[in-house]
Amino acid sequence: MCAVTGYDVFLLDISQDAVDRGMSTLRKNLDRQVAKQTLTQQIADDAYPRIGQRLSVHSNSINL
C-alpha cells in the first residue's frame, strides 16, 4: 500500500457507505500485517491517516 511508504492516497467510491466499508477493510488489513509482524504498529498508525476519502473525482476537498 502506498500509504505505508509515505504517500498520500485517496479512496474513491460511489457512496459514503462504500467508502466507510473500504476504510474498515484497509484498517483490518493494516492490523493483520501488524499481527503477522510484517509492519510495526507505528507504521500502520502513520499510514492510515494518509488515506483520504472521496466520493467524486472532481472534489477539491479531502474528507477525513
BAFI-3210 file (N, C-alpha, C; in Angstrom, 3 decimals, decimal comma, padded with zeros to 6 digits):
// residues 64
n [1|2|3|4|5|6|7|8|9|10|11|12|13|14|15|16|17|18|19|20|21|22|23|24|25|26|27|28|29|30|31|32|33|34|35|36|37|38|39|40|41|42|43|44|45|46|47|48|49|50|51|52|53|54|55|56|57|58|59|60|61|62|63|64]
n.u [000,841|000,576|000,299|001,619|004,248|004,536|003,144|000,450|-002,815|-006,002|-009,184|-011,648|-015,064|-018,518|-020,422|-020,908|-021,206|-019,955|-017,348|-016,801|-016,898|-014,725|-012,611|-012,702|-011,970|-009,361|-008,172|-008,405|-006,733|-004,249|-004,001|-003,875|-001,431|000,262|-000,177|000,943|003,496|004,657|004,503|005,172|003,374|003,513|004,089|001,747|-000,135|000,713|000,262|-002,528|-003,900|-003,044|-004,684|-007,014|-010,506|-012,906|-015,825|-016,123|-014,343|-013,916|-013,753|-012,303|-011,838|-010,779|-012,034|-011,777]
n.v [-001,168|002,161|004,209|003,229|003,546|006,239|007,906|010,118|009,107|008,407|007,080|006,326|006,138|005,214|005,847|007,059|005,004|002,868|003,853|003,962|001,210|000,353|001,751|000,543|-002,057|-001,567|-000,739|-003,122|-004,750|-003,491|-003,894|-006,681|-007,087|-006,020|-007,858|-010,101|-009,331|-008,058|-005,426|-002,608|-001,410|001,359|002,150|001,295|002,875|005,395|005,260|005,015|007,586|008,834|008,096|009,432|010,264|010,154|011,027|011,846|012,341|014,884|016,424|018,893|018,944|017,281|014,657|013,546]
n.w [000,000|-000,861|001,034|003,247|002,588|002,731|001,009|000,234|-000,309|-001,935|-001,285|-003,394|-003,992|-004,727|-002,803|000,552|002,363|001,040|000,945|003,692|004,316|002,790|004,043|006,524|005,838|004,937|007,356|008,827|007,277|007,657|010,424|010,452|009,171|011,092|013,159|011,989|012,056|009,867|009,538|011,625|014,507|014,663|012,004|010,716|012,080|011,274|008,544|008,072|008,439|006,126|004,130|002,267|001,784|-000,768|-002,643|-005,157|-008,185|-008,881|-006,678|-004,663|-002,060|000,916|002,667|005,814]
ca.u [000,000|001,379|000,237|002,617|005,558|004,579|002,364|-000,953|-003,661|-007,430|-010,127|-012,769|-016,142|-019,768|-021,264|-020,180|-021,228|-018,914|-016,063|-016,638|-016,551|-013,360|-011,691|-012,697|-011,165|-007,956|-007,720|-008,244|-005,544|-003,086|-003,929|-003,434|000,006|000,918|-000,253|001,898|004,790|005,212|004,519|005,103|002,160|003,755|003,947|000,320|-000,813|001,092|-000,272|-003,988|-004,343|-002,648|-005,703|-008,145|-011,757|-013,623|-016,981|-016,095|-013,001|-013,859|-013,724|-011,052|-011,722|-010,431|-012,880|-011,074]
ca.v [000,000|003,382|004,987|002,675|004,070|007,677|008,663|010,424|008,443|008,621|006,001|006,897|005,177|005,838|006,271|007,136|003,667|002,088|004,389|003,507|-000,219|000,265|002,203|-000,503|-003,153|-001,138|-000,781|-004,539|-005,245|-002,964|-004,606|-008,051|-007,031|-005,824|-009,134|-011,008|-008,685|-007,566|-003,978|-002,218|-000,668|002,765|002,325|001,164|004,052|006,540|005,076|005,153|008,967|009,257|007,626|010,347|009,674|010,997|010,480|012,370|012,639|016,322|017,085|019,519|018,832|015,979|014,299|012,563]
ca.w [000,000|-000,995|002,278|004,151|002,200|002,945|000,029|000,499|-001,303|-001,754|-001,564|-004,133|-004,227|-005,155|-001,685|001,823|002,948|000,372|001,416|005,077|004,279|002,278|005,087|007,538|005,290|004,956|008,754|009,183|006,581|008,377|011,701|010,181|008,903|012,389|013,863|011,346|012,223|008,613|009,762|013,025|014,842|014,345|010,553|010,417|012,610|010,435|007,191|007,994|008,189|004,780|003,193|002,210|001,303|-001,721|-003,341|-006,515|-008,693|-009,102|-005,378|-004,253|-000,609|001,456|003,805|006,634]
c.u [000,888|001,390|001,287|003,995|005,620|003,794|000,961|-001,774|-005,126|-008,194|-011,354|-013,816|-017,440|-020,657|-020,424|-020,140|-020,128|-017,523|-015,792|-016,250|-015,112|-012,329|-011,589|-011,833|-009,684|-007,391|-007,478|-006,994|-004,267|-002,903|-003,437|-001,928|000,803|000,935|000,738|003,333|005,467|005,226|004,581|003,798|002,322|003,582|002,475|-000,442|-000,495|000,458|-001,749|-004,446|-003,946|-003,677|-006,899|-009,361|-012,447|-014,803|-017,010|-014,658|-012,820|-013,782|-012,339|-010,829|-011,412|-011,309|-012,173|-011,924]
c.v [001,234|004,212|004,501|003,243|005,592|008,522|008,946|009,832|008,730|007,359|006,656|005,817|005,938|006,326|006,310|005,776|002,793|002,548|003,906|002,034|-000,405|000,670|001,163|-001,684|-002,797|-001,185|-002,218|-005,126|-004,756|-003,696|-006,041|-008,088|-006,807|-007,146|-010,147|-010,507|-008,349|-006,040|-003,734|-001,467|000,808|003,029|002,247|002,398|005,304|006,464|005,415|006,594|009,507|008,860|008,564|009,647|010,651|010,250|010,936|012,624|014,135|017,109|017,654|019,405|017,412|015,744|013,223|012,088]
c.w [000,000|000,283|003,285|003,845|002,259|001,971|000,554|-000,642|-000,993|-002,085|-002,175|-004,342|-004,453|-004,025|-000,417|002,506|002,350|000,810|002,839|005,139|003,794|003,315|006,195|007,085|005,308|006,372|009,183|008,524|007,260|009,704|011,522|009,911|010,189|013,154|013,302|011,461|010,903|008,587|011,255|013,260|014,464|012,846|010,165|010,879|011,803|009,052|007,092|007,753|006,800|003,719|003,273|001,619|000,376|-002,334|-004,791|-006,936|-008,889|-007,798|-005,108|-002,761|-000,221|002,669|004,607|007,751]
res [m|c|a|v|t|g|y|d|v|f|l|l|d|i|s|q|d|a|v|d|r|g|m|s|t|l|r|k|n|l|d|r|q|v|a|k|q|t|l|t|q|q|i|a|d|d|a|y|p|r|i|g|q|r|l|s|v|h|s|n|s|i|n|l]
***
